[in-house]
Amino acid sequence: MSGSNAKNILGNKYGRLTVIEYVGRGDDGRALWKCKCECGNYKVVSGDALRQGHSKSCGCLQKENRQMIIYRNRYGNLKHAQTSGGKTTRIYRIWDAMIQRCCNPKHDKFYRYGGRGINVCAEWKNNFEEFYSWAKRKGYDETLTIDRINNDGNYEPGNCRWTNMTIQGLNRGLQSNNTTGHKGVSYLKKTGKYRAYIKIHGKQVWLGAYDTIEEAIRARKKAEQKYMN
């Protein structure tokens, strides 16, 4: 950037684009930057377009959004996507919600999924029928929910399964307000003890208060084994 008055934005990230190199100025005098997209492609963009939010990817984001619209319209007419009354089925809503929380920055849970780098494999993202076929092969029914085996991994066949809400809850990561570093264990300041608990069918079950964190952890693990088996 020698001799340039362009604002240095090297290393900044805008949407899926990370700024990696200043390449000069365009015919209109605006500073141009080479960016690397999360998908691996490169794109030269003006600094203004990045800062104002006009450029957020190499073009892959727009392509994915177009594909989602196409498939929503297309699969809205399939019998396994709609009920006879014209309402979408549960399996279709699961598929749509999965894509939304991973790909739509405006979704209220995007920060927990797409914001953490979690994505939906192209096989499912681009084809509802593929997801539907996998779901049926893996034992989907109306009482189960989709669960990622590795909570930091993507939605893809090798990392997903159908479970009940109890098992899925046990597989979730630590909550942001957890201070002990152990799921289902909290510290009670008033008593100086450690509380162990577990959530079963949406209800929190008290497992006791213990003098040491090790005792509370053992109680929690024992409960996990009981309910997971």
KEKE-3310 file (N, C-alpha, C; in steps of 0.2 Angstrom, whole numbers, plus 5000, padded with zeros to 4 digits):
npx = (5004:5010:5012:4999:4983:4973:4962:4968:4962:4967:4966:4953:4937:4922:4907:4908:4920:4938:4950:4965:4975:4980:4977:4978:4970:4954:4947:4938:4944:4943:4949:4955:4953:4960:4952:4949:4937:4926:4923:4934:4937:4943:4942:4941:4938:4930:4935:4924:4913:4914:4914:4901:4893:4889:4896:4898:4902:4911:4902:4896:4887:4875:4872:4869:4857:4849:4847:4841:4828:4823:4822:4813:4802:4800:4800:4789:4778:4779:4773:4778:4783:4772:4757:4740:4732:4739:4749:4766:4776:4782:4795:4800:4800:4810:4821:4821:4823:4836:4844:4842:4846:4860:4864:4858:4861:4852:4844:4838:4845:4857:4870:4873:4876:4878:4886:4896:4903:4897:4890:4879:4879:4882:4875:4863:4859:4856:4846:4832:4826:4836:4840:4828:4827:4838:4834:4823:4830:4837:4829:4819:4806:4790:4793:4806:4821:4833:4851:4867:4882:4895:4896:4902:4903:4898:4881:4878:4878:4887:4888:4876:4861:4846:4837:4829:4823:4830:4842:4848:4849:4859:4870:4873:4883:4892:4883:4883:4883:4889:4899:4908:4914:4909:4896:4879:4883:4884:4889:4885:4884:4879:4879:4891:4892:4892:4880:4872:4863:4851:4843:4828:4816:4813:4812:4820:4830:4834:4849:4856:4866:4883:4899:4911:4917:4920:4912:4900:4901:4902:4890:4882:4887:4883:4869:4868:4872:4862:4850:4853:4855)
npy = (4994:5006:5023:5025:5032:5024:5017:5005:4989:4976:4959:4960:4954:4952:4947:4932:4935:4937:4950:4950:4956:4972:4979:4990:5004:5007:5012:5021:5027:5021:5011:4995:4978:4962:4947:4933:4920:4910:4898:4896:4902:4917:4935:4951:4966:4982:4993:5001:4994:4982:4987:4993:4983:4977:4968:4951:4939:4928:4926:4914:4914:4921:4912:4901:4905:4908:4894:4889:4895:4891:4877:4877:4881:4871:4859:4861:4856:4842:4827:4822:4833:4841:4842:4835:4846:4856:4862:4863:4848:4841:4835:4843:4855:4854:4852:4864:4873:4869:4873:4887:4892:4890:4896:4909:4924:4933:4925:4920:4911:4910:4914:4903:4893:4895:4906:4901:4894:4882:4872:4866:4851:4851:4841:4840:4853:4857:4849:4843:4831:4822:4823:4819:4806:4801:4803:4794:4782:4782:4780:4790:4797:4805:4808:4811:4821:4830:4827:4833:4823:4826:4841:4852:4850:4849:4848:4834:4818:4808:4814:4815:4811:4803:4807:4807:4822:4822:4815:4823:4835:4831:4831:4843:4858:4868:4880:4898:4904:4895:4891:4882:4874:4861:4852:4852:4855:4866:4880:4884:4899:4903:4892:4886:4874:4861:4860:4847:4842:4837:4838:4831:4826:4840:4844:4850:4840:4837:4832:4833:4841:4844:4843:4844:4847:4836:4826:4830:4830:4816:4812:4818:4811:4798:4799:4803:4791:4783:4788:4788:4775)
npz = (5000:4998:4996:4995:4999:5003:5015:5027:5026:5027:5032:5037:5039:5029:5028:5019:5014:5016:5017:5009:5001:4995:4979:4971:4963:4955:4939:4943:4954:4966:4980:4977:4983:4985:4989:4999:4998:5009:5003:4995:4983:4975:4974:4968:4975:4978:4992:4997:4993:5001:5014:5014:5013:5001:4994:4999:4997:4985:4976:4978:4989:4984:4974:4981:4988:4978:4974:4985:4984:4972:4975:4986:4979:4970:4977:4985:4979:4980:4986:4998:5004:5006:5015:5012:5014:5010:5018:5024:5027:5042:5040:5029:5035:5044:5036:5029:5040:5045:5034:5034:5047:5045:5034:5032:5037:5044:5052:5068:5075:5069:5073:5081:5073:5057:5060:5067:5058:5054:5042:5029:5020:5002:4995:5002:5004:4991:4987:4991:4990:4992:5005:5011:5007:5014:5027:5028:5026:5038:5048:5052:5060:5066:5079:5081:5081:5071:5074:5076:5077:5080:5088:5083:5070:5052:5045:5038:5030:5036:5049:5055:5064:5069:5083:5100:5109:5122:5120:5111:5118:5127:5119:5116:5116:5129:5138:5137:5149:5158:5171:5176:5167:5164:5158:5164:5177:5190:5200:5216:5224:5236:5245:5243:5236:5223:5210:5202:5187:5175:5159:5155:5143:5141:5153:5168:5178:5195:5202:5214:5227:5229:5238:5231:5215:5207:5212:5208:5195:5193:5196:5186:5175:5178:5177:5163:5157:5161:5155:5142:5139)
capx = (5000:5015:5010:4991:4979:4967:4961:4970:4958:4970:4964:4946:4932:4916:4903:4912:4926:4943:4954:4971:4980:4978:4979:4978:4964:4950:4946:4934:4948:4942:4954:4953:4956:4959:4949:4948:4930:4926:4923:4941:4938:4946:4938:4944:4932:4932:4934:4918:4908:4915:4912:4894:4889:4887:4900:4899:4905:4913:4896:4893:4881:4870:4870:4865:4851:4844:4845:4836:4822:4821:4820:4807:4796:4800:4798:4783:4773:4780:4768:4782:4784:4766:4751:4735:4729:4743:4754:4772:4777:4788:4802:4802:4802:4817:4826:4822:4826:4843:4848:4841:4851:4867:4865:4854:4863:4846:4840:4839:4850:4863:4876:4875:4877:4882:4891:4902:4906:4893:4886:4875:4883:4879:4871:4857:4857:4854:4842:4827:4824:4842:4839:4822:4829:4843:4831:4819:4834:4840:4824:4815:4798:4788:4795:4813:4824:4840:4856:4874:4886:4900:4892:4906:4903:4892:4875:4880:4876:4891:4889:4870:4857:4839:4837:4824:4826:4834:4849:4850:4851:4865:4875:4874:4889:4891:4879:4887:4883:4892:4906:4912:4917:4906:4889:4875:4886:4884:4892:4880:4888:4876:4880:4897:4892:4891:4874:4871:4856:4850:4836:4825:4810:4812:4811:4826:4830:4839:4853:4859:4871:4889:4904:4916:4915:4921:4906:4894:4902:4901:4882:4879:4889:4879:4863:4869:4872:4855:4845:4856:4854)
capy = (5000:5011:5029:5025:5034:5019:5014:4998:4984:4970:4955:4961:4949:4955:4941:4926:4937:4940:4954:4947:4960:4978:4978:4997:5008:5006:5017:5027:5029:5017:5006:4988:4973:4955:4944:4925:4918:4904:4893:4895:4906:4924:4940:4958:4970:4989:4994:5003:4988:4978:4991:4995:4976:4976:4961:4947:4932:4928:4925:4908:4915:4922:4906:4896:4908:4906:4887:4888:4898:4886:4870:4878:4881:4865:4853:4863:4852:4835:4824:4821:4840:4845:4838:4836:4852:4862:4864:4859:4843:4842:4834:4848:4861:4852:4853:4872:4877:4868:4878:4894:4894:4889:4900:4915:4928:4936:4920:4922:4906:4910:4915:4897:4888:4898:4910:4897:4890:4876:4872:4860:4849:4853:4836:4841:4860:4858:4844:4841:4823:4818:4824:4815:4799:4799:4803:4788:4776:4782:4779:4796:4797:4812:4810:4812:4827:4829:4829:4832:4819:4831:4847:4857:4848:4851:4844:4829:4811:4805:4817:4817:4805:4805:4806:4811:4828:4821:4813:4829:4840:4829:4831:4850:4861:4871:4886:4903:4906:4890:4894:4876:4870:4855:4852:4850:4856:4873:4882:4888:4903:4904:4886:4884:4867:4861:4857:4843:4842:4835:4840:4825:4828:4847:4846:4849:4835:4839:4826:4834:4846:4841:4847:4844:4847:4829:4822:4833:4827:4809:4811:4820:4806:4792:4801:4802:4784:4780:4790:4787:4768)
capz = (5000:4998:4992:4994:5004:5005:5022:5027:5029:5027:5037:5039:5036:5027:5026:5018:5011:5020:5013:5009:4997:4991:4972:4968:4962:4949:4935:4947:4959:4972:4982:4976:4987:4984:4995:4999:5000:5013:4998:4992:4978:4976:4971:4969:4977:4981:4999:4998:4992:5007:5020:5014:5013:4995:4992:5005:4995:4978:4972:4980:4993:4979:4970:4986:4990:4972:4974:4990:4982:4967:4978:4990:4975:4966:4982:4988:4976:4981:4991:5005:5006:5008:5017:5008:5015:5007:5023:5023:5032:5047:5037:5025:5039:5047:5031:5028:5046:5045:5029:5036:5053:5043:5028:5033:5043:5048:5056:5075:5078:5064:5077:5084:5067:5052:5063:5070:5053:5053:5036:5026:5014:4996:4993:5006:5003:4985:4985:4997:4990:4994:5012:5013:5006:5019:5033:5029:5027:5045:5053:5054:5062:5068:5086:5082:5078:5068:5079:5074:5082:5082:5088:5079:5063:5048:5043:5032:5031:5041:5055:5058:5066:5072:5091:5104:5112:5128:5118:5107:5123:5130:5114:5115:5119:5135:5138:5138:5156:5162:5174:5179:5162:5164:5156:5169:5184:5191:5207:5220:5228:5243:5249:5241:5234:5216:5209:5196:5185:5168:5156:5152:5139:5141:5160:5172:5184:5200:5204:5220:5228:5231:5241:5226:5208:5205:5214:5204:5188:5193:5197:5180:5170:5179:5174:5156:5155:5163:5151:5135:5138)
cpx = (5004:5012:5003:4988:4973:4967:4963:4965:4960:4968:4957:4942:4925:4912:4907:4919:4931:4948:4961:4977:4977:4981:4979:4971:4961:4950:4942:4938:4947:4947:4951:4957:4955:4957:4948:4941:4931:4926:4929:4942:4941:4942:4941:4938:4934:4931:4927:4912:4908:4912:4904:4890:4887:4890:4901:4902:4908:4908:4892:4887:4875:4867:4866:4858:4846:4842:4840:4829:4819:4819:4814:4801:4795:4797:4792:4777:4773:4775:4772:4784:4778:4761:4745:4731:4733:4749:4760:4773:4782:4795:4804:4804:4808:4822:4827:4825:4833:4847:4847:4846:4858:4869:4862:4856:4858:4842:4842:4844:4856:4869:4878:4877:4881:4888:4897:4905:4903:4889:4882:4878:4879:4874:4864:4854:4854:4848:4838:4826:4830:4841:4833:4823:4833:4839:4827:4824:4837:4835:4820:4808:4797:4790:4802:4815:4831:4845:4863:4878:4891:4897:4896:4906:4897:4886:4877:4879:4880:4891:4882:4866:4850:4839:4831:4827:4831:4841:4852:4853:4858:4871:4877:4880:4887:4887:4884:4888:4886:4898:4910:4916:4914:4899:4885:4878:4886:4886:4887:4884:4886:4878:4887:4898:4891:4884:4874:4864:4857:4843:4834:4818:4808:4811:4818:4826:4836:4843:4857:4864:4877:4895:4910:4913:4915:4915:4900:4895:4901:4893:4879:4881:4884:4872:4863:4868:4865:4850:4847:4855:4846)
cpy = (5006:5017:5029:5028:5030:5017:5007:4994:4977:4965:4955:4956:4953:4949:4935:4928:4940:4944:4952:4952:4966:4978:4985:5000:5007:5012:5023:5029:5026:5012:4999:4983:4966:4951:4936:4924:4911:4898:4891:4899:4913:4929:4947:4962:4977:4989:4996:4998:4983:4981:4992:4989:4974:4969:4957:4940:4933:4927:4918:4909:4917:4916:4901:4899:4907:4899:4886:4890:4893:4879:4871:4878:4874:4859:4855:4859:4845:4833:4823:4828:4843:4840:4839:4843:4858:4864:4860:4854:4845:4841:4839:4854:4860:4854:4861:4875:4875:4872:4885:4896:4893:4894:4907:4919:4932:4931:4921:4917:4906:4910:4908:4892:4891:4902:4907:4892:4883:4877:4866:4858:4850:4847:4837:4848:4861:4853:4841:4833:4819:4818:4819:4808:4797:4798:4797:4782:4776:4782:4785:4794:4804:4813:4811:4819:4826:4831:4828:4828:4823:4838:4853:4856:4850:4846:4840:4822:4807:4808:4818:4810:4808:4803:4809:4817:4827:4819:4819:4834:4838:4830:4839:4853:4865:4878:4892:4905:4901:4892:4888:4873:4863:4855:4849:4850:4863:4874:4886:4892:4904:4898:4884:4877:4867:4857:4853:4842:4839:4837:4834:4827:4835:4849:4845:4845:4836:4832:4827:4839:4843:4845:4848:4844:4840:4825:4824:4830:4820:4808:4813:4814:4800:4793:4800:4795:4781:4782:4789:4779:4766)
cpz = (5000:4994:4991:5000:5006:5012:5022:5030:5028:5033:5039:5036:5035:5024:5025:5016:5017:5016:5014:5006:4994:4984:4968:4968:4955:4945:4938:4953:4966:4973:4980:4980:4985:4990:4994:5002:5004:5009:4995:4986:4980:4972:4973:4969:4979:4988:5001:4998:4998:5013:5020:5013:5007:4992:4999:5003:4988:4973:4974:4985:4989:4976:4975:4988:4984:4972:4979:4988:4977:4970:4983:4985:4972:4971:4986:4985:4977:4987:4998:5007:5009:5011:5012:5008:5013:5012:5022:5029:5037:5044:5033:5029:5042:5042:5030:5034:5046:5040:5032:5042:5051:5038:5028:5039:5047:5052:5063:5078:5073:5068:5080:5079:5062:5054:5066:5065:5051:5046:5034:5020:5008:4994:4996:5004:4996:4983:4991:4996:4992:5002:5014:5012:5012:5026:5034:5030:5034:5050:5056:5055:5065:5076:5087:5079:5076:5073:5075:5079:5085:5082:5085:5072:5059:5048:5037:5034:5037:5048:5058:5059:5068:5079:5094:5107:5118:5125:5115:5113:5126:5126:5113:5119:5126:5134:5139:5145:5161:5164:5177:5173:5161:5163:5162:5176:5184:5199:5210:5225:5235:5248:5248:5239:5226:5215:5202:5194:5177:5165:5152:5149:5141:5149:5164:5178:5189:5202:5210:5220:5231:5234:5236:5219:5205:5206:5210:5197:5187:5192:5190:5175:5171:5176:5166:5154:5156:5157:5143:5134:5138)
residu = (MET:SER:GLY:SER:ASN:ALA:LYS:ASN:ILE:LEU:GLY:ASN:LYS:TYR:GLY:ARG:LEU:THR:VAL:ILE:GLU:TYR:VAL:GLY:ARG:GLY:ASP:ASP:GLY:ARG:ALA:LEU:TRP:LYS:CYS:LYS:CYS:GLU:CYS:GLY:ASN:TYR:LYS:VAL:VAL:SER:GLY:ASP:ALA:LEU:ARG:GLN:GLY:HIS:SER:LYS:SER:CYS:GLY:CYS:LEU:GLN:LYS:GLU:ASN:ARG:GLN:MET:ILE:ILE:TYR:ARG:ASN:ARG:TYR:GLY:ASN:LEU:LYS:HIS:ALA:GLN:THR:SER:GLY:GLY:LYS:THR:THR:ARG:ILE:TYR:ARG:ILE:TRP:ASP:ALA:MET:ILE:GLN:ARG:CYS:CYS:ASN:PRO:LYS:HIS:ASP:LYS:PHE:TYR:ARG:TYR:GLY:GLY:ARG:GLY:ILE:ASN:VAL:CYS:ALA:GLU:TRP:LYS:ASN:ASN:PHE:GLU:GLU:PHE:TYR:SER:TRP:ALA:LYS:ARG:LYS:GLY:TYR:ASP:GLU:THR:LEU:THR:ILE:ASP:ARG:ILE:ASN:ASN:ASP:GLY:ASN:TYR:GLU:PRO:GLY:ASN:CYS:ARG:TRP:THR:ASN:MET:THR:ILE:GLN:GLY:LEU:ASN:ARG:GLY:LEU:GLN:SER:ASN:ASN:THR:THR:GLY:HIS:LYS:GLY:VAL:SER:TYR:LEU:LYS:LYS:THR:GLY:LYS:TYR:ARG:ALA:TYR:ILE:LYS:ILE:HIS:GLY:LYS:GLN:VAL:TRP:LEU:GLY:ALA:TYR:ASP:THR:ILE:GLU:GLU:ALA:ILE:ARG:ALA:ARG:LYS:LYS:ALA:GLU:GLN:LYS:TYR:MET:ASN)
# end
